[in-house]
Amino acid sequence: MLNFIYYPISAVMWFWREALTFLGMNANAGVTWLLAIVLLTATIKALLVYPMVQSLRSSRKMQELTPKIQAVRERYKNDKTKLAEETQKVYKDAGFNPLSSCIPMFVQIPVFIGIFHVLRSFNRTGTAAGGLGLTVEENRAIGNYIFSAEDVRSFLDAEIFGVPLSVAIGTPTEQFAAYGTDFTRLDVAYVAVPFIVLIVLFTHFNARYTLNRQHTRQASGKAPQPTGDNAEMMQMQQQMMGKMMLWVFPAMTIMTGYLWAIGLLAYMLTNTVWTFVQTRLVYKKMDKEEEEEIARREKVKAELAPVVNARTVDKRSKKQRKAEQEAQQLAEQQAKERALKQRQAAQRARSQSKKKKKN
């Protein structure tokens, strides 16, 4: 059903393994397969750099629109239909799409599922943990998406620190026979646990950096603070989300880490390390853009501001000034004549009214 995800994932991984082999690395070595997974992750992350930058810019745009959105909520808090209409109007006038900030996340979810499935599909023995019930011989004789049967045998026999790449701490024992090496569950844990610890640490560091930056921007006035009747509730929601990013998400990785194969853990670690570096570089670039934009606005404001005690220079010629002066005098004279006629007409009207009363 998701072959449109699985085939591209396996194709990119196959390409990098072939490229590393062309550069002289052993095609059947575990480090070659591991680097292919790392380069697969780097390829995906590189393709997501532009959407990620656009996502951050959308988030900043959302922060700029927050005061307007809060004002709309206050004004139409008792009319949900009108509130939705006015909120969409604010977004439309600003050319902002709230969903644009979610694109990188939406893309990475199917990628994660794709890598998980492709790596697991190298071993389809047994019936537990998604196995198809194949025998060891049948599994080694069947390809895996774009990988040939020979590639499948190579991957199953490849190992890192004595442990196959597609095995996890929680892999059923009945699937151990599919691999070309002897190992125990404890051996898998020795390799997997350091990966899990590093993933948890980098996930926590990434969240802490993002939250600290948000708090700094709010303190400096560059990001809005929650206001209005729902300010306290919004503040609590922000704090709750911050705690989830700092502690809950890393804790989930610890609790589910036994499910992830060594190769998938390599993907997750590469992903978090890339995010650790990329976030800092992107935020630095965006902060520079923001400072330049503020400087540009200040310059424009200064240019448009009136200069105190400055002499105004009349650039009109003498002839133009004389013509404009005559035109102004003529307009004033005509205005006086009209006013005089109006007074005379009013006097005549009053005189006629008095005569009618006497008669």
C-alpha positions as CSV (number, residue, x, y, z in Angstrom):
1,M,0.0,0.0,0.0
2,L,2.9,2.3,0.8
3,N,5.2,1.1,-2.0
4,F,5.4,4.7,-3.3
5,I,7.4,5.4,-0.1
6,Y,9.3,2.1,0.3
7,Y,10.7,2.0,-3.2
8,P,12.2,5.5,-3.2
9,I,13.7,4.9,0.3
10,S,15.3,1.7,-0.7
11,A,16.5,3.2,-4.0
12,V,18.3,6.1,-2.2
13,M,19.9,3.6,0.2
14,W,20.9,1.3,-2.7
15,F,22.5,4.3,-4.5
16,W,24.7,5.3,-1.6
17,R,25.8,1.8,-1.0
18,E,26.8,1.5,-4.6
19,A,28.5,4.9,-4.5
20,L,30.5,3.8,-1.4
21,T,31.4,0.5,-3.1
22,F,32.6,2.5,-6.1
23,L,34.8,4.6,-3.8
24,G,36.6,1.4,-2.7
25,M,34.6,0.3,0.4
26,N,33.7,-3.3,0.9
27,A,30.1,-3.8,-0.4
28,N,29.3,-6.4,2.2
29,A,30.8,-4.7,5.2
30,G,28.5,-3.5,8.0
31,V,30.1,0.0,8.0
32,T,29.3,0.4,4.3
33,W,25.6,-0.4,4.9
34,L,25.6,1.8,8.0
35,L,27.1,4.7,6.1
36,A,24.5,4.2,3.4
37,I,21.8,4.6,6.0
38,V,23.5,7.8,7.3
39,L,23.8,9.2,3.8
40,L,20.2,8.3,3.1
41,T,19.2,10.4,6.2
42,A,21.5,13.3,5.1
43,T,19.9,13.2,1.6
44,I,16.4,13.5,3.1
45,K,17.4,16.2,5.5
46,A,19.1,18.2,2.8
47,L,15.9,18.0,0.7
48,L,14.0,19.3,3.7
49,V,16.3,22.3,4.4
50,Y,14.3,24.7,2.3
51,P,10.9,23.6,3.6
52,M,12.3,23.8,7.1
53,V,13.5,27.4,6.6
54,Q,10.1,28.3,5.2
55,S,8.5,26.6,8.2
56,L,10.5,28.7,10.6
57,R,9.6,31.8,8.7
58,S,6.0,30.9,8.8
59,S,6.3,30.4,12.6
60,R,7.9,33.9,12.8
61,K,5.1,35.3,10.7
62,M,2.6,33.6,13.0
63,Q,4.2,35.4,15.9
64,E,3.9,38.7,14.2
65,L,0.2,38.0,13.5
66,T,-0.5,36.9,17.1
67,P,-1.6,40.4,18.4
68,K,-4.1,40.6,15.5
69,I,-5.4,37.1,16.1
70,Q,-5.7,37.8,19.8
71,A,-7.7,41.0,19.1
72,V,-10.0,39.0,16.8
73,R,-10.5,36.4,19.5
74,E,-11.4,39.0,22.0
75,R,-13.8,40.8,19.7
76,Y,-15.7,37.7,18.5
77,K,-15.2,35.3,21.4
78,N,-19.0,34.7,21.6
79,D,-19.4,34.1,17.8
80,K,-17.3,31.1,16.7
81,T,-18.4,31.4,13.0
82,K,-17.4,35.1,12.8
83,L,-14.2,34.3,14.7
84,A,-13.2,31.6,12.1
85,E,-14.0,34.0,9.2
86,E,-12.1,36.9,10.6
87,T,-9.1,34.7,11.6
88,Q,-9.0,33.3,8.0
89,K,-9.2,36.9,6.7
90,V,-6.2,37.9,8.8
91,Y,-4.2,35.0,7.4
92,K,-5.3,35.8,3.9
93,D,-4.4,39.5,4.1
94,A,-1.0,38.6,5.4
95,G,-0.5,35.8,2.8
96,F,0.1,33.3,5.5
97,N,-0.8,29.6,5.5
98,P,-0.8,28.0,9.1
99,L,-0.2,24.5,7.7
100,S,3.1,25.5,5.9
101,S,5.0,25.2,9.2
102,C,3.9,21.5,9.5
103,I,5.3,20.4,6.1
104,P,8.7,19.1,7.4
105,M,7.0,17.1,10.1
106,F,4.5,15.6,7.7
107,V,7.3,14.6,5.4
108,Q,9.5,13.0,8.0
109,I,6.7,10.8,9.4
110,P,6.3,8.7,6.2
111,V,10.1,8.6,5.8
112,F,10.5,7.2,9.2
113,I,7.9,4.6,8.5
114,G,9.5,3.8,5.2
115,I,13.0,3.2,6.6
116,F,11.5,1.2,9.5
117,H,9.7,-1.1,7.0
118,V,12.5,-1.5,4.5
119,L,15.0,-2.4,7.2
120,R,12.6,-4.8,8.9
121,S,11.8,-6.4,5.5
122,F,15.3,-7.7,5.1
123,N,14.3,-10.4,7.6
124,R,10.9,-11.9,6.9
125,T,11.3,-15.1,8.8
126,G,8.9,-16.2,11.5
127,T,5.5,-14.7,12.1
128,A,6.2,-12.4,15.0
129,A,7.1,-8.6,14.7
130,G,5.7,-8.4,11.1
131,G,7.4,-11.5,9.8
132,L,5.9,-13.2,6.7
133,G,6.6,-16.7,7.9
134,L,9.4,-17.4,5.4
135,T,12.1,-19.9,6.1
136,V,15.7,-18.8,6.3
137,E,16.4,-20.1,2.8
138,E,13.3,-18.5,1.3
139,N,14.1,-15.1,2.9
140,R,17.7,-15.2,1.5
141,A,16.4,-16.0,-1.9
142,I,13.9,-13.1,-2.2
143,G,14.8,-9.5,-2.9
144,N,13.6,-6.5,-0.8
145,Y,12.0,-3.8,-2.9
146,I,14.9,-2.5,-5.1
147,F,17.5,-4.7,-3.4
148,S,18.2,-8.0,-5.1
149,A,18.4,-11.3,-3.3
150,E,22.2,-11.0,-3.3
151,D,21.8,-7.6,-1.6
152,V,19.5,-9.1,1.0
153,R,22.1,-11.8,1.9
154,S,24.8,-9.1,2.1
155,F,22.7,-7.0,4.5
156,L,21.8,-10.0,6.7
157,D,25.4,-11.0,7.0
158,A,26.7,-7.4,7.6
159,E,27.3,-6.5,11.2
160,I,28.5,-3.6,13.3
161,F,30.3,-4.6,16.6
162,G,29.2,-8.1,16.0
163,V,25.5,-7.3,15.7
164,P,23.4,-7.3,12.4
165,L,22.0,-3.9,11.3
166,S,18.3,-4.9,11.1
167,V,18.1,-6.5,14.5
168,A,16.6,-4.7,17.6
169,I,16.7,-5.5,21.3
170,G,13.1,-6.7,21.0
171,T,13.6,-8.8,17.9
172,P,11.9,-12.2,18.4
173,T,14.4,-15.0,19.0
174,E,13.0,-17.0,16.2
175,Q,14.3,-14.4,13.7
176,F,17.9,-14.6,14.9
177,A,18.6,-17.7,12.7
178,A,18.1,-15.5,9.5
179,Y,21.4,-13.7,10.1
180,G,24.9,-14.9,9.2
181,T,26.4,-14.4,12.7
182,D,25.9,-15.7,16.2
183,F,24.8,-13.1,18.8
184,T,22.7,-12.7,21.9
185,R,20.1,-10.2,22.9
186,L,22.6,-8.7,25.3
187,D,25.1,-8.2,22.4
188,V,22.3,-6.2,20.7
189,A,21.7,-4.1,23.8
190,Y,25.4,-3.3,24.1
191,V,25.2,-1.7,20.6
192,A,21.7,-0.3,20.7
193,V,21.8,1.4,24.2
194,P,24.6,3.9,23.3
195,F,22.6,4.9,20.2
196,I,19.4,5.4,22.3
197,V,21.3,7.4,24.9
198,L,22.8,9.7,22.3
199,I,19.4,10.1,20.5
200,V,17.7,11.0,23.8
201,L,20.4,13.6,24.7
202,F,20.4,15.3,21.3
203,T,16.6,15.4,21.4
204,H,16.7,17.1,24.8
205,F,19.4,19.5,23.7
206,N,17.5,20.5,20.5
207,A,14.3,21.1,22.5
208,R,16.1,23.1,25.2
209,Y,17.8,25.3,22.6
210,T,14.5,26.0,20.9
211,L,12.7,26.8,24.1
212,N,15.5,29.0,25.5
213,R,15.5,31.0,22.2
214,Q,11.8,31.4,22.4
215,H,11.9,32.7,26.0
216,T,14.8,35.1,25.1
217,R,12.8,36.5,22.1
218,Q,9.7,37.0,24.3
219,A,11.7,38.8,27.0
220,S,13.2,41.1,24.4
221,G,9.9,41.9,22.8
222,K,10.7,40.2,19.5
223,A,8.1,37.5,20.1
224,P,4.6,38.3,21.7
225,Q,3.5,37.2,25.1
226,P,0.1,35.6,25.5
227,T,-2.5,38.3,26.3
228,G,-6.3,38.6,26.8
229,D,-8.7,36.6,28.7
230,N,-7.1,33.3,27.7
231,A,-3.5,34.5,28.4
232,E,-3.1,32.3,31.5
233,M,-4.4,29.2,29.7
234,M,-2.2,29.8,26.7
235,Q,0.8,30.3,29.0
236,M,0.0,26.9,30.6
237,Q,-0.2,25.3,27.2
238,Q,3.2,26.7,26.2
239,Q,4.7,25.4,29.5
240,M,3.1,22.0,29.0
241,M,4.4,21.7,25.4
242,G,7.8,22.8,26.6
243,K,7.9,20.0,29.2
244,M,6.8,17.5,26.6
245,M,9.6,18.5,24.3
246,L,12.2,18.5,27.1
247,W,11.2,15.3,28.9
248,V,8.3,13.4,27.4
249,F,9.6,12.9,23.9
250,P,13.1,11.7,25.1
251,A,11.3,9.4,27.5
252,M,9.2,7.9,24.7
253,T,12.5,7.2,22.8
254,I,13.8,5.3,25.9
255,M,10.6,3.3,26.3
256,T,10.3,2.4,22.7
257,G,14.0,2.1,21.9
258,Y,14.0,-1.7,22.2
259,L,11.8,-1.8,19.1
260,W,14.1,0.0,16.8
261,A,16.7,-1.9,14.7
262,I,20.4,-0.8,14.8
263,G,20.0,0.7,11.3
264,L,16.9,2.7,12.3
265,L,18.7,4.0,15.4
266,A,21.5,5.1,13.1
267,Y,18.9,7.1,11.1
268,M,17.4,8.6,14.2
269,L,20.8,9.6,15.6
270,T,21.9,11.2,12.3
271,N,18.6,13.0,12.1
272,T,18.9,14.5,15.6
273,V,22.6,15.5,15.1
274,W,21.7,17.1,11.8
275,T,18.9,19.0,13.5
276,F,21.3,20.1,16.3
277,V,23.6,21.7,13.8
278,Q,21.1,22.9,11.2
279,T,18.8,24.6,13.8
280,R,21.7,26.8,15.0
281,L,22.8,27.7,11.5
282,V,19.3,28.5,10.3
283,Y,18.3,30.5,13.4
284,K,21.6,32.5,13.0
285,K,20.7,33.3,9.4
286,M,17.2,34.3,10.3
287,D,18.3,36.5,13.2
288,K,20.6,38.3,10.8
289,E,17.7,38.8,8.3
290,E,15.5,40.1,11.1
291,E,18.1,42.6,12.2
292,E,18.6,43.8,8.6
293,E,14.8,44.2,8.2
294,I,14.6,46.2,11.5
295,A,17.5,48.4,10.3
296,R,15.8,48.9,7.0
297,R,12.5,49.9,8.6
298,E,14.3,52.3,11.0
299,K,16.1,53.9,8.0
300,V,12.8,54.4,6.1
301,K,11.2,55.8,9.2
302,A,14.0,58.2,9.7
303,E,13.9,59.4,6.1
304,L,10.1,60.0,6.3
305,A,10.2,61.8,9.6
306,P,10.1,65.6,9.6
307,V,13.3,67.5,10.4
308,V,13.0,69.8,13.4
309,N,13.7,73.6,12.7
310,A,14.6,72.7,9.1
311,R,14.1,75.4,6.4
312,T,11.7,74.5,3.6
313,V,13.1,75.3,0.2
314,D,10.6,76.6,-2.3
315,K,11.7,75.1,-5.6
316,R,9.0,76.9,-7.7
317,S,10.1,79.6,-10.2
318,K,9.1,83.3,-9.7
319,K,6.6,83.0,-12.5
320,Q,5.0,79.9,-10.9
321,R,4.8,81.6,-7.5
322,K,3.2,84.7,-9.0
323,A,0.6,82.6,-11.0
324,E,-0.3,80.6,-7.9
325,Q,-0.6,83.8,-5.8
326,E,-2.9,85.4,-8.4
327,A,-5.0,82.2,-8.5
328,Q,-5.2,82.1,-4.7
329,Q,-6.2,85.8,-4.7
330,L,-8.9,85.2,-7.3
331,A,-10.2,82.2,-5.4
332,E,-10.4,84.3,-2.2
333,Q,-12.2,87.2,-4.1
334,Q,-14.7,84.8,-5.6
335,A,-15.3,83.3,-2.2
336,K,-16.0,86.8,-0.7
337,E,-18.4,87.6,-3.5
338,R,-20.3,84.4,-3.0
339,A,-20.5,85.1,0.7
340,L,-21.8,88.6,0.1
341,K,-24.4,87.4,-2.3
342,Q,-25.6,84.8,0.3
343,R,-25.9,87.5,3.0
344,Q,-27.8,89.8,0.6
345,A,-30.2,86.9,-0.3
346,A,-30.7,86.2,3.4
347,Q,-31.5,89.9,4.1
348,R,-34.0,90.0,1.3
349,A,-35.7,86.8,2.5
350,R,-36.0,88.3,6.0
351,S,-37.4,91.6,4.7
352,Q,-40.1,89.8,2.6
353,S,-41.0,87.7,5.6
354,K,-41.6,90.8,7.7
355,K,-43.7,92.4,5.1
356,K,-45.9,89.4,4.9
357,K,-46.4,89.4,8.6
358,K,-47.5,93.1,8.6
359,N,-50.0,92.5,5.8
